[in-house]
Amino acid sequence: MNGPSKDLIKYRIERAKETFEDAKLLAEKHRWNSAINRLYYAAFYAITALLLKENHKSTTHNGVKTKFSEQFIKTGLFPTELGRIYSQLFTWRQKGDYADLFDFTEEKVTPYFEPVEKLIELVEKSLE
């Protein structure tokens, strides 16, 4: 693998961790729509780092979700539950960003922190 790819992978995983921390800050302020957005993007950045390492390219969010499912969930490399979590976050991020008169609650958002953190950790381990 060439240098820029390694740098980009490192950047994406660092971005995932930073975005996860942003989600925690937003949750402290009870900004649940923004927190779900940041949780989705934390997972997205981690997964794009993983896909980059394996030379799987995608130009859309839906493509990233599909590639992750095909290459890492269906093959058993990552737990099925994390695939479900990512799919749910994908749907909710769109709903939170684009649907009118819709607000997330603490009860909906809080359970996603632990699995997103686990996803980031698993991706980071697989990058080593």
Backbone as CSV, one residue per row, in Angstrom:
resi,resn,N_x,N_y,N_z,CA_x,CA_y,CA_z,C_x,C_y,C_z
1,MET,0.847,-1.182,0.000,0.000,0.000,0.000,0.887,1.238,0.000
2,ASN,0.514,2.215,-0.785,1.339,3.416,-0.866,1.059,4.376,0.288
3,GLY,1.952,5.373,0.441,1.882,6.311,1.552,0.583,7.076,1.700
4,PRO,0.108,7.718,0.620,-1.130,8.492,0.770,-2.310,7.657,1.263
5,SER,-2.409,6.410,0.844,-3.506,5.563,1.302,-3.400,5.312,2.802
6,LYS,-2.189,5.038,3.271,-1.988,4.847,4.715,-2.365,6.112,5.475
7,ASP,-1.966,7.242,4.940,-2.286,8.517,5.575,-3.793,8.750,5.604
8,LEU,-4.464,8.428,4.520,-5.904,8.614,4.453,-6.626,7.677,5.418
9,ILE,-6.166,6.456,5.513,-6.756,5.491,6.454,-6.588,5.999,7.880
10,LYS,-5.383,6.456,8.208,-5.116,6.992,9.545,-5.998,8.207,9.817
11,TYR,-6.134,9.077,8.825,-6.977,10.267,8.960,-8.422,9.865,9.250
12,ARG,-8.931,8.878,8.507,-10.326,8.471,8.682,-10.576,7.878,10.065
13,ILE,-9.655,7.081,10.570,-9.873,6.474,11.887,-9.770,7.551,12.974
14,GLU,-8.874,8.488,12.811,-8.787,9.602,13.770,-10.049,10.452,13.707
15,ARG,-10.542,10.654,12.516,-11.788,11.407,12.340,-12.955,10.685,12.992
16,ALA,-12.965,9.348,12.891,-14.018,8.554,13.535,-14.008,8.772,15.043
17,LYS,-12.818,8.729,15.640,-12.709,8.899,17.093,-13.106,10.312,17.522
18,GLU,-12.671,11.296,16.768,-13.004,12.685,17.084,-14.511,12.920,16.947
19,THR,-15.112,12.381,15.925,-16.543,12.552,15.686,-17.353,11.847,16.766
20,PHE,-16.855,10.706,17.240,-17.502,10.007,18.349,-17.476,10.886,19.604
21,GLU,-16.350,11.537,19.856,-16.251,12.457,20.998,-17.219,13.630,20.829
22,ASP,-17.375,14.118,19.599,-18.346,15.183,19.331,-19.761,14.716,19.691
23,ALA,-20.088,13.481,19.357,-21.412,12.933,19.675,-21.645,12.948,21.182
24,LYS,-20.620,12.609,21.948,-20.759,12.619,23.406,-21.005,14.036,23.924
25,LEU,-20.291,15.011,23.366,-20.495,16.406,23.776,-21.914,16.870,23.452
26,LEU,-22.403,16.502,22.296,-23.769,16.883,21.910,-24.801,16.211,22.809
27,ALA,-24.548,14.973,23.189,-25.468,14.263,24.087,-25.528,14.949,25.450
28,GLU,-24.384,15.427,25.917,-24.368,16.144,27.200,-25.270,17.376,27.166
29,LYS,-25.440,17.950,25.976,-26.280,19.139,25.803,-27.691,18.767,25.336
30,HIS,-27.982,17.467,25.330,-29.302,16.963,24.923,-29.655,17.337,23.488
31,ARG,-28.667,17.375,22.641,-28.853,17.650,21.216,-28.896,16.315,20.479
32,TRP,-30.027,15.639,20.586,-30.123,14.242,20.149,-30.075,14.072,18.636
33,ASN,-30.688,14.970,17.862,-30.613,14.853,16.399,-29.167,15.009,15.924
34,SER,-28.466,15.958,16.510,-27.067,16.169,16.142,-26.189,15.023,16.638
35,ALA,-26.505,14.489,17.804,-25.724,13.363,18.345,-25.855,12.131,17.449
36,ILE,-27.072,11.849,16.957,-27.249,10.682,16.091,-26.497,10.889,14.780
37,ASN,-26.473,12.117,14.297,-25.714,12.440,13.095,-24.229,12.154,13.306
38,ARG,-23.707,12.612,14.433,-22.281,12.404,14.713,-21.966,10.926,14.951
39,LEU,-22.874,10.188,15.582,-22.657,8.745,15.759,-22.598,8.050,14.405
40,TYR,-23.516,8.426,13.514,-23.481,7.842,12.173,-22.144,8.147,11.499
41,TYR,-21.735,9.412,11.534,-20.491,9.768,10.851,-19.262,9.147,11.502
42,ALA,-19.276,8.965,12.798,-18.156,8.273,13.457,-18.026,6.862,12.892
43,ALA,-19.158,6.169,12.783,-19.154,4.817,12.207,-18.762,4.869,10.732
44,PHE,-19.307,5.818,10.003,-19.011,5.966,8.582,-17.516,6.149,8.338
45,TYR,-16.872,7.032,9.098,-15.441,7.268,8.912,-14.630,6.013,9.230
46,ALA,-15.007,5.302,10.280,-14.304,4.064,10.623,-14.457,3.037,9.504
47,ILE,-15.669,2.880,9.015,-15.924,1.893,7.964,-15.216,2.284,6.668
48,THR,-15.185,3.569,6.341,-14.467,3.953,5.122,-12.969,3.688,5.268
49,ALA,-12.418,3.825,6.470,-11.011,3.464,6.691,-10.806,1.971,6.419
50,LEU,-11.715,1.171,6.922,-11.654,-0.278,6.724,-11.744,-0.626,5.238
51,LEU,-12.678,-0.012,4.546,-12.841,-0.286,3.112,-11.619,0.165,2.320
52,LEU,-11.036,1.296,2.694,-9.826,1.773,2.023,-8.684,0.770,2.176
53,LYS,-8.540,0.242,3.386,-7.460,-0.725,3.636,-7.596,-1.937,2.727
54,GLU,-8.816,-2.341,2.476,-9.071,-3.526,1.653,-9.300,-3.168,0.178
55,ASN,-9.009,-1.922,-0.194,-9.171,-1.444,-1.568,-10.584,-1.570,-2.113
56,HIS,-11.561,-1.418,-1.243,-12.965,-1.373,-1.658,-13.357,0.094,-1.714
57,LYS,-13.708,0.548,-2.886,-14.055,1.964,-3.045,-15.552,2.130,-3.231
58,SER,-16.072,3.212,-2.689,-17.466,3.568,-2.874,-17.582,5.078,-2.865
59,THR,-18.458,5.595,-3.707,-18.596,7.044,-3.805,-19.853,7.558,-3.114
60,THR,-20.669,6.651,-2.564,-21.903,7.077,-1.894,-21.996,6.461,-0.501
61,HIS,-22.809,7.069,0.336,-23.039,6.523,1.678,-23.708,5.158,1.574
62,ASN,-24.670,5.031,0.670,-25.340,3.751,0.489,-24.354,2.693,-0.006
63,GLY,-23.438,3.093,-0.864,-22.415,2.174,-1.355,-21.501,1.689,-0.237
64,VAL,-21.145,2.585,0.667,-20.313,2.204,1.826,-21.067,1.190,2.675
65,LYS,-22.340,1.448,2.912,-23.163,0.528,3.709,-23.230,-0.846,3.043
66,THR,-23.442,-0.869,1.745,-23.529,-2.128,0.997,-22.208,-2.881,1.017
67,LYS,-21.110,-2.189,0.743,-19.780,-2.834,0.748,-19.431,-3.386,2.125
68,PHE,-19.724,-2.627,3.171,-19.459,-3.083,4.536,-20.232,-4.365,4.809
69,SER,-21.489,-4.369,4.430,-22.320,-5.553,4.638,-21.778,-6.751,3.859
70,GLU,-21.492,-6.549,2.592,-21.012,-7.643,1.732,-19.659,-8.182,2.169
71,GLN,-18.719,-7.282,2.456,-17.332,-7.677,2.692,-17.002,-8.022,4.148
72,PHE,-17.770,-7.488,5.097,-17.383,-7.657,6.492,-18.464,-8.265,7.382
73,ILE,-19.731,-8.033,7.064,-20.812,-8.578,7.888,-21.192,-9.975,7.403
74,LYS,-21.524,-10.086,6.132,-21.958,-11.378,5.576,-20.845,-12.423,5.607
75,THR,-19.601,-11.985,5.611,-18.466,-12.910,5.670,-18.116,-13.318,7.101
76,GLY,-18.744,-12.671,8.090,-18.495,-12.996,9.483,-17.280,-12.318,10.085
77,LEU,-16.637,-11.435,9.346,-15.464,-10.728,9.886,-15.847,-9.731,10.975
78,PHE,-17.067,-9.210,10.884,-17.605,-8.310,11.900,-18.959,-8.852,12.338
79,PRO,-19.333,-8.626,13.607,-20.608,-9.146,14.114,-21.820,-8.580,13.354
80,THR,-22.787,-9.448,13.121,-24.030,-9.061,12.443,-24.682,-7.868,13.123
81,GLU,-24.633,-7.830,14.431,-25.257,-6.742,15.192,-24.685,-5.385,14.781
82,LEU,-23.393,-5.315,14.492,-22.804,-4.039,14.092,-23.289,-3.623,12.707
83,GLY,-23.574,-4.584,11.858,-24.173,-4.276,10.561,-25.562,-3.687,10.731
84,ARG,-26.341,-4.268,11.643,-27.684,-3.735,11.923,-27.607,-2.330,12.516
85,ILE,-26.685,-2.139,13.435,-26.504,-0.823,14.066,-26.168,0.223,13.000
86,TYR,-25.234,-0.111,12.124,-24.826,0.841,11.093,-25.983,1.156,10.144
87,SER,-26.735,0.147,9.768,-27.900,0.362,8.893,-28.926,1.263,9.566
88,GLN,-29.158,1.031,10.862,-30.117,1.866,11.595,-29.627,3.306,11.685
89,LEU,-28.353,3.480,11.981,-27.791,4.830,12.051,-27.894,5.535,10.698
90,PHE,-27.657,4.795,9.625,-27.771,5.332,8.272,-29.181,5.886,8.048
91,THR,-30.187,5.095,8.395,-31.588,5.497,8.235,-31.914,6.685,9.126
92,TRP,-31.510,6.606,10.390,-31.821,7.672,11.339,-31.103,8.973,11.022
93,ARG,-29.882,8.877,10.549,-29.153,10.094,10.178,-29.932,10.823,9.088
94,GLN,-30.423,10.096,8.108,-31.204,10.726,7.046,-32.504,11.317,7.594
95,LYS,-33.158,10.582,8.466,-34.408,11.067,9.052,-34.151,12.316,9.897
96,GLY,-33.116,12.274,10.720,-32.781,13.415,11.576,-32.369,14.641,10.784
97,ASP,-31.703,14.413,9.653,-31.223,15.531,8.848,-32.300,16.117,7.937
98,TYR,-33.202,15.263,7.448,-34.094,15.702,6.377,-35.579,15.695,6.709
99,ALA,-35.997,14.951,7.717,-37.427,14.880,8.038,-37.835,16.083,8.895
100,ASP,-38.952,16.667,8.548,-39.479,17.775,9.349,-40.228,17.226,10.554
101,LEU,-40.232,18.011,11.610,-40.994,17.691,12.814,-40.656,16.321,13.383
102,PHE,-39.369,16.008,13.387,-38.914,14.743,13.956,-37.754,15.034,14.891
103,ASP,-37.854,14.534,16.106,-36.779,14.728,17.065,-36.436,13.420,17.751
104,PHE,-35.144,13.135,17.836,-34.682,11.971,18.571,-34.741,12.252,20.066
105,THR,-34.761,11.191,20.843,-34.791,11.299,22.299,-33.554,10.641,22.887
106,GLU,-33.310,10.941,24.129,-32.191,10.331,24.843,-32.314,8.809,24.820
107,GLU,-33.533,8.307,25.006,-33.765,6.857,25.054,-33.424,6.184,23.726
108,LYS,-33.643,6.881,22.626,-33.330,6.330,21.297,-31.831,6.372,21.002
109,VAL,-31.178,7.453,21.395,-29.796,7.700,20.990,-28.775,7.016,21.899
110,THR,-28.973,7.077,23.192,-27.976,6.596,24.158,-27.512,5.148,23.914
111,PRO,-28.406,4.213,23.571,-27.952,2.835,23.362,-26.975,2.653,22.190
112,TYR,-26.818,3.656,21.353,-25.938,3.532,20.186,-24.490,3.906,20.467
113,PHE,-24.235,4.526,21.605,-22.860,4.925,21.906,-21.934,3.718,22.050
114,GLU,-22.336,2.740,22.820,-21.472,1.578,23.058,-21.164,0.798,21.774
115,PRO,-22.177,0.472,20.950,-21.845,-0.261,19.726,-20.991,0.535,18.732
116,VAL,-21.192,1.839,18.651,-20.359,2.632,17.738,-18.919,2.646,18.246
117,GLU,-18.746,2.780,19.545,-17.390,2.730,20.110,-16.750,1.373,19.836
118,LYS,-17.534,0.303,19.983,-17.031,-1.051,19.699,-16.645,-1.186,18.228
119,LEU,-17.458,-0.649,17.346,-17.161,-0.699,15.918,-15.839,-0.009,15.613
120,ILE,-15.645,1.165,16.155,-14.407,1.911,15.938,-13.211,1.104,16.442
121,GLU,-13.352,0.513,17.632,-12.262,-0.296,18.202,-11.946,-1.513,17.327
122,LEU,-12.996,-2.195,16.845,-12.778,-3.364,15.988,-12.107,-2.977,14.665
123,VAL,-12.540,-1.875,14.106,-11.922,-1.401,12.860,-10.459,-1.082,13.110
124,GLU,-10.203,-0.372,14.199,-8.813,0.003,14.511,-7.936,-1.235,14.677
125,LYS,-8.448,-2.258,15.366,-7.686,-3.512,15.522,-7.423,-4.171,14.182
126,SER,-8.400,-4.158,13.313,-8.231,-4.816,12.025,-7.289,-4.040,11.103
127,LEU,-7.067,-2.778,11.401,-6.152,-1.965,10.604,-4.694,-2.195,11.006
128,GLU,-4.480,-2.760,12.190,-3.104,-2.951,12.682,-2.387,-4.044,11.927
